[in-house]
Amino acid sequence: MGRSRGLAIGVLIFASFMDLMDATIVNVALPSLQADLHATPAALEWTVGGYLLAFAVLLVTGGRLGDIYGRQRVFVVGVLGFTVGSALACVAPSPEVLVGARVVQGAFAALMVPQALSSVQALFAPRERAPIYGVIGGVSGLSAVIGPVLGGWMISSDAFGIGWRSVFLINLPIGLALVVLALRFVPNTRSEQPLRLDLVGVVLASAGLLGVVYPIIEGRQLDWPAWIWAMEAAGLGLLAVFVVQQRRRERGDGSALLPMHLFVNRGFSAGLVTQATFQGAMAAFALITVIYLQTGLGFTAMHAGLTLLPFSLGAFVGVAVAVPLGVKVGKLVMVAGGAMQSLAVVWTLLVVRAQADGLRTLDVVPPLLLAGIGLGLLVVPLIDVALATVPTGDAGAASGAYGTVQQVGAALGVAVVGVVFFGVVGTTYTPDSLRDAMLTAGLVPVVGYAVAALASLLLPARADVLAHVEAQARELELAA
């Protein structure tokens, strides 16, 4: 049983690795696909943001489908759909088809990814789960390191003779292998008391988020016509309706997508703001940095990927430091992490301005390393600290909310920074205009990280965190 459980979780974790690596690989491919497909700036933003939005609105539903119909079955459907979406992206003849393929990828990733954590809960006793969660965290960090470098190598070396399309081609054999392995090793576990699907909530959230994000991305190149503002207002209105519907659903059968009653908990709400703003800042900074390095400075995709490597390596250092400090110091670790990232971006922008066209990879190693360390300090203890005052029975729903808000924050970060960056660039795309755009749009992640640091001040105090840890330890002892 031990070996079979290990193989099952290994398959599920590798699928999560494929999803996370795909997200980082695509950033490095953006300048190449822009040149090949003559993609507009808005299409580049949708290539990233469309995936994130689809993933966000279907994440909770994907988990519930696994609870109802069996986690192996839903996982296999998710992997197959993700693989089909990758194949479509690989052969996309136009930006519109590519964006559609990315939305398909995101939607099916939302079916695939949640089954890993759910299966850990189903297959392992509480006392056995900590090492598994550690492996999942390590795999997330590894994907951040491998993604940009692998993507850069594949594009720069023209690995399969198809340029940027190879970053999607690689998913095909991996996806098919995962399906075979899942059918062989992953048990089709289900929840004994699964919550009902909230399809109305999914439709309202999807329409509302699309109504908010579409005008932000498309408004600049359309010169902000009146109907764009009307669509923005309609999107906000739909999100308000979504909140009302969620409250009613929660009072009814308790199967709302978002646990609305938890928003009165200051720690929970502060954690959501921290999660959304730092994810938005990180996605924004990655997008404009990759475009500037390749289009503005002429770096190859491989060179750009290696330039970002210190950020990923710094995150490993931050994670190692954050694990012991999180319990001892509490929320101050996250405040420091957010502040370090904000200062690191400011440092990076100052280096970009000072070095101009002579910028070298070594010039940005120190600030990117600092940013990565800050990321590790912020992200590792965040959910544990934010949930310290959340009732144990709501922990699962609260964790799902954090996953959803993470993706929404990243999508909004990409949308907002794109408006600023491409608004400054205009139509010239000269090294000077791209550098000006980098320096101006870089203020978006600076502010985002700063807001995350300030929001962290409202997280639960150290005493609450210690009480939460002690309660978890007692639960583990009872389970043993």
C-alpha positions in Angstrom: 0.0 0.0 0.0 2.9 2.4 0.9 4.5 2.0 -2.5 1.3 2.3 -4.5 0.3 5.4 -2.5 3.7 6.9 -3.2 3.4 6.2 -7.0 -0.1 7.7 -7.0 1.0 10.9 -5.3 4.1 11.1 -7.5 1.9 11.1 -10.6 -0.4 13.8 -9.2 2.5 16.0 -8.1 4.3 15.7 -11.4 1.1 17.0 -13.1 1.2 20.0 -10.8 4.8 20.5 -11.8 3.9 20.4 -15.5 1.2 23.1 -14.8 3.6 25.4 -12.9 6.5 24.9 -15.3 4.2 25.7 -18.2 3.3 29.1 -16.7 6.9 30.1 -16.3 8.0 28.8 -19.7 5.3 30.8 -21.5 6.7 34.1 -20.2 10.1 33.5 -21.8 8.3 32.6 -25.1 6.3 35.8 -25.4 8.7 37.9 -27.5 9.3 35.1 -29.9 5.6 34.3 -30.4 4.8 38.0 -30.7 7.2 38.3 -33.6 6.0 35.1 -35.3 2.3 35.7 -35.0 2.4 39.5 -35.1 0.6 39.5 -31.9 -0.7 42.7 -30.3 0.3 43.7 -26.8 -3.3 42.8 -25.7 -2.8 39.3 -27.2 0.4 38.8 -25.2 -1.5 39.8 -22.0 -4.3 37.4 -22.8 -1.8 34.6 -23.5 -0.9 34.8 -19.8 -4.0 36.3 -18.3 -6.5 34.0 -20.1 -4.9 30.9 -18.6 -4.9 32.4 -15.1 -8.5 33.5 -15.2 -9.8 30.2 -16.5 -7.8 28.4 -13.9 -9.1 30.8 -11.1 -12.8 30.5 -11.7 -12.8 26.7 -12.1 -10.3 25.8 -9.4 -12.8 25.1 -6.6 -15.3 23.5 -9.0 -12.5 21.2 -10.2 -11.9 20.0 -6.6 -15.6 19.4 -6.1 -15.9 17.4 -9.3 -13.1 15.1 -8.0 -14.9 14.7 -4.7 -18.2 13.8 -6.5 -17.1 11.7 -9.5 -13.7 10.4 -8.3 -10.4 12.1 -8.3 -8.6 9.8 -10.7 -11.4 10.2 -13.3 -11.5 14.0 -13.1 -7.6 14.1 -13.0 -7.5 12.1 -16.2 -10.0 14.3 -17.9 -8.0 17.3 -16.8 -4.7 16.0 -18.1 -6.3 15.0 -21.4 -7.9 18.5 -21.8 -4.6 20.2 -20.8 -2.7 18.1 -23.4 -5.3 18.9 -26.1 -5.0 22.6 -25.3 -1.2 22.3 -25.5 -1.4 20.7 -28.9 -3.7 23.5 -30.1 -1.3 26.1 -28.8 1.5 24.4 -30.5 -0.1 24.6 -33.9 -1.9 27.9 -33.4 -1.9 29.9 -36.7 -3.0 33.2 -35.1 -3.0 35.0 -31.7 -6.7 34.4 -31.3 -6.3 30.6 -31.6 -3.4 30.7 -29.2 -5.3 32.7 -26.6 -8.2 30.2 -26.9 -5.8 27.3 -26.5 -4.4 28.9 -23.3 -7.9 29.3 -21.9 -8.5 25.6 -22.6 -5.3 24.8 -20.8 -6.2 26.9 -17.8 -9.7 25.4 -17.6 -8.5 21.8 -17.7 -5.6 22.5 -15.3 -8.3 23.5 -12.8 -9.6 20.0 -13.0 -6.1 18.4 -12.9 -4.3 20.3 -10.1 -6.7 20.2 -7.1 -6.8 16.4 -7.2 -3.2 16.2 -5.7 -4.0 17.9 -2.4 -7.4 16.1 -2.2 -5.7 12.7 -2.7 -3.2 13.5 0.0 -6.1 14.0 2.4 -7.7 10.8 1.2 -4.7 8.5 1.1 -2.6 9.6 4.1 -3.3 10.0 7.8 -2.7 13.5 9.3 0.6 12.5 10.8 1.9 11.3 7.3 1.0 14.5 5.4 3.6 17.0 6.4 6.4 15.3 4.3 4.1 15.1 1.3 3.3 18.8 1.6 7.0 19.5 1.8 7.6 17.7 -1.5 4.8 19.6 -3.1 6.3 22.9 -2.0 9.7 21.8 -3.2 8.4 20.8 -6.6 6.8 24.3 -6.9 10.1 25.9 -6.3 11.9 23.6 -8.7 9.4 24.4 -11.5 10.2 28.1 -11.0 13.9 27.4 -11.5 13.6 24.9 -14.4 10.8 26.7 -16.3 12.6 29.8 -17.6 15.9 28.0 -18.2 14.3 25.1 -20.0 12.0 27.4 -22.0 14.9 29.7 -22.9 17.0 26.7 -24.1 14.3 25.2 -26.2 13.6 28.5 -27.9 17.2 29.6 -28.4 18.4 26.2 -29.6 15.2 25.7 -31.7 15.0 22.3 -30.0 12.4 20.7 -32.3 12.8 23.0 -35.3 9.5 24.9 -34.5 10.7 27.8 -32.4 8.5 29.0 -29.5 6.0 26.2 -30.3 8.3 23.7 -28.7 7.3 25.0 -25.2 3.8 23.6 -25.8 4.9 20.5 -27.7 6.8 19.2 -24.6 3.5 18.8 -22.8 2.1 16.2 -25.2 4.3 13.2 -24.4 4.2 14.2 -20.7 0.4 14.4 -20.7 -0.1 11.1 -22.4 2.3 9.4 -20.0 0.5 10.9 -17.0 -2.8 9.5 -18.3 -1.4 6.0 -18.6 0.2 6.2 -15.1 -2.9 7.7 -13.5 -5.1 4.9 -14.9 -2.6 2.4 -13.5 -1.6 3.8 -10.1 -4.0 6.6 -8.9 -7.1 5.3 -7.0 -10.4 6.8 -7.8 -11.1 8.1 -4.3 -14.2 10.3 -3.5 -15.5 12.4 -0.7 -18.0 10.7 1.6 -20.0 14.0 1.9 -19.2 16.0 -1.2 -20.5 19.6 -1.6 -22.8 20.3 -4.5 -21.6 22.1 -7.6 -22.2 25.8 -7.8 -22.6 26.3 -11.6 -24.4 29.6 -11.2 -21.6 30.9 -9.1 -19.0 29.8 -11.7 -21.0 31.7 -14.4 -21.3 34.8 -12.4 -17.7 34.8 -11.3 -16.4 34.1 -14.9 -18.6 36.8 -16.5 -17.8 39.3 -13.8 -14.0 38.8 -13.9 -14.1 38.9 -17.7 -16.1 42.1 -17.6 -13.4 43.6 -15.3 -10.3 42.3 -17.0 -11.3 42.7 -20.7 -11.6 46.5 -20.6 -8.3 46.9 -18.7 -6.4 44.9 -21.4 -8.3 46.0 -24.5 -9.2 49.6 -23.5 -5.8 51.2 -24.3 -5.6 50.1 -27.9 -9.3 50.9 -28.5 -8.8 54.4 -27.1 -11.2 53.8 -24.2 -14.6 54.1 -25.9 -17.7 54.5 -23.8 -18.8 50.9 -24.1 -15.5 49.8 -22.5 -16.3 51.7 -19.4 -19.9 50.3 -19.5 -18.5 46.8 -19.7 -16.2 47.5 -16.7 -19.2 48.7 -14.7 -21.2 45.7 -15.7 -18.3 43.4 -14.6 -18.2 45.0 -11.2 -22.0 44.7 -11.0 -21.9 41.0 -11.8 -19.2 40.5 -9.1 -21.6 42.2 -6.7 -24.4 39.9 -7.7 -21.9 37.0 -7.2 -21.3 38.0 -3.6 -25.0 38.1 -2.9 -25.5 34.7 -4.6 -22.7 33.3 -2.6 -24.2 34.5 0.7 -27.5 32.9 -0.2 -25.8 29.7 -1.3 -23.8 29.5 1.9 -26.9 30.0 4.1 -28.7 27.3 2.1 -26.6 24.1 1.7 -23.1 25.5 2.5 -21.7 24.8 -1.0 -20.7 28.3 -2.0 -17.5 28.7 -4.1 -16.1 31.3 -1.6 -16.7 31.1 2.2 -18.3 34.5 2.5 -18.7 34.3 6.3 -14.9 34.2 6.7 -14.5 37.6 5.3 -15.4 39.1 8.7 -12.2 37.4 10.0 -9.5 40.1 9.8 -6.7 37.6 9.5 -8.4 35.7 6.7 -9.2 38.9 4.7 -5.7 40.4 5.3 -4.2 37.1 4.0 -6.3 37.3 0.8 -5.2 40.9 0.2 -1.6 39.9 0.8 -1.9 36.9 -1.5 -3.6 38.8 -4.4 -1.3 41.8 -4.3 2.0 39.9 -4.1 0.9 37.4 -6.8 -0.2 40.3 -9.0 3.2 42.1 -8.4 5.2 39.0 -9.2 3.3 38.2 -12.4 3.6 41.9 -13.5 7.3 42.1 -12.9 8.1 38.8 -14.7 6.1 39.9 -17.7 7.7 43.3 -18.3 11.2 42.0 -17.4 11.2 39.2 -19.9 9.9 41.5 -22.7 12.4 44.2 -21.9 15.4 41.8 -21.8 14.6 40.2 -25.1 13.0 42.9 -27.1 14.7 45.9 -25.6 18.2 44.5 -25.0 18.2 41.7 -27.6 18.8 38.9 -25.1 18.1 35.4 -26.4 15.4 33.5 -24.7 18.1 31.4 -23.0 19.9 34.5 -21.8 16.7 35.9 -20.4 15.9 32.7 -18.6 19.3 32.6 -17.0 19.0 36.2 -16.0 15.9 35.4 -14.0 17.6 32.4 -12.3 18.8 34.3 -9.3 15.2 35.2 -8.4 14.3 31.5 -8.3 17.5 30.6 -6.4 16.8 33.3 -3.9 13.4 31.9 -3.3 15.0 28.6 -2.2 17.0 30.5 0.4 14.0 32.4 1.6 12.0 29.2 2.0 14.8 27.7 4.1 14.9 30.8 6.4 11.1 31.2 6.5 10.3 27.7 7.8 11.9 28.2 11.3 11.2 31.9 11.5 7.5 31.7 10.6 6.5 30.2 14.0 9.0 32.2 16.0 8.4 35.6 14.6 5.0 35.4 13.0 3.7 38.0 10.6 6.8 40.1 10.8 8.5 37.6 8.5 5.9 38.3 5.8 6.1 42.0 6.3 9.8 41.8 5.8 9.3 39.6 2.7 7.0 42.0 1.0 9.2 45.0 1.9 12.3 43.2 0.5 10.6 42.4 -2.8 9.4 46.0 -3.2 12.9 47.4 -2.4 14.4 44.8 -4.7 12.3 45.9 -7.7 13.2 49.5 -7.0 16.9 48.4 -6.9 16.4 46.6 -10.2 14.8 49.6 -11.9 17.7 51.9 -10.7 20.2 49.4 -12.2 18.2 49.3 -15.5 18.3 53.2 -15.6 21.9 53.4 -14.8 23.2 50.7 -17.1 20.8 51.5 -20.0 21.7 49.5 -23.1 24.9 48.2 -21.4 22.9 46.1 -18.9 24.4 42.7 -18.1 23.1 39.7 -16.3 25.5 40.2 -13.5 24.2 43.7 -12.9 20.8 42.4 -11.7 21.9 39.4 -9.8 21.9 41.1 -6.4 18.5 42.7 -6.6 16.9 39.6 -8.1 18.4 37.4 -5.4 17.0 39.8 -2.8 13.6 39.6 -4.4 13.6 35.8 -4.4 14.6 35.7 -0.7 11.7 38.1 0.0 9.3 35.8 -1.9 10.3 32.8 0.2 9.8 34.8 3.4 6.4 35.9 2.4 4.9 32.9 0.7 5.9 30.0 2.9 4.2 31.0 6.2 1.4 33.1 4.7 -1.5 30.6 4.6 -0.6 29.0 7.9 -0.5 32.4 9.6 -3.6 33.7 7.8 -5.6 30.6 8.8 -4.5 30.8 12.5 -7.8 32.3 13.6 -10.0 30.4 11.1 -12.0 27.5 12.6 -10.6 24.1 11.7 -13.8 23.1 9.9 -13.4 26.0 7.5 -9.7 25.4 6.7 -10.4 23.5 3.5 -12.8 26.1 2.1 -10.4 28.9 3.2 -7.5 27.3 1.4 -9.5 27.0 -1.8 -10.3 30.7 -1.6 -6.6 31.4 -1.3 -5.9 29.4 -4.4 -8.6 31.2 -6.4 -7.5 34.7 -5.2 -3.9 33.9 -6.1 -4.8 33.3 -9.8 -7.1 36.3 -10.0 -4.5 38.5 -8.4 -1.9 37.4 -11.0 -4.3 37.9 -13.9 -5.1 41.5 -12.7 -1.4 42.2 -12.2 -0.7 41.2 -15.8 -3.7 43.3 -17.0 -2.7 46.5 -15.1 1.0 46.4 -15.9 0.3 45.8 -19.5 -1.8 49.0 -19.8 1.1 51.0 -18.3 4.0 49.2 -20.1 2.5 49.1 -23.6 1.0 52.6 -23.1 4.5 54.0 -22.7 6.0 51.9 -25.5 3.4 53.1 -28.0 4.2 51.8 -31.5 8.0 52.5 -31.6 9.5 49.5 -29.7 12.9 51.2 -29.6 15.4 50.3 -26.9 14.8 53.8 -25.3 11.0 53.5 -25.3 11.1 50.0 -23.9 13.5 51.1 -21.2 11.1 54.0 -20.3 8.2 51.5 -20.3 10.1 49.2 -18.0 11.0 52.0 -15.6 7.4 53.3 -15.5 5.5 50.0 -15.4 8.0 48.7 -12.8 6.2 50.9 -10.3 3.2 48.6 -10.5 5.0 45.6 -8.8 6.7 48.1 -6.4 3.3 49.2 -5.2 1.9 45.7 -5.2 4.6 44.3 -3.0 4.4 47.3 -0.7 0.6 46.8 -0.3 1.3 43.1 0.5 3.8 44.1 3.2 1.3 46.5 4.8 -1.6 44.0 4.6 0.6 41.5 6.4 0.6 43.8 9.4 -3.1 42.9 9.8 -2.5 39.1 9.9 -3.0 37.2 13.2 -0.5 37.8 16.0 2.3 35.4 16.9 0.3 34.1 19.9 -2.5 33.1 17.7 -0.1 31.3 15.3 1.5 29.4 18.2 -2.0 28.4 19.5 -2.8 27.2 16.0 0.4 25.1 15.7 -0.3 23.6 19.2 -3.8 22.7 18.2 -2.6 21.0 15.0 0.0 19.1 17.0 -2.8 17.8 19.4 -4.9 16.8 16.4 -1.9 14.8 15.0 -1.4 13.1 18.4 -5.0 12.1 18.6 -5.0 10.8 15.0 -1.9 8.7 15.8 
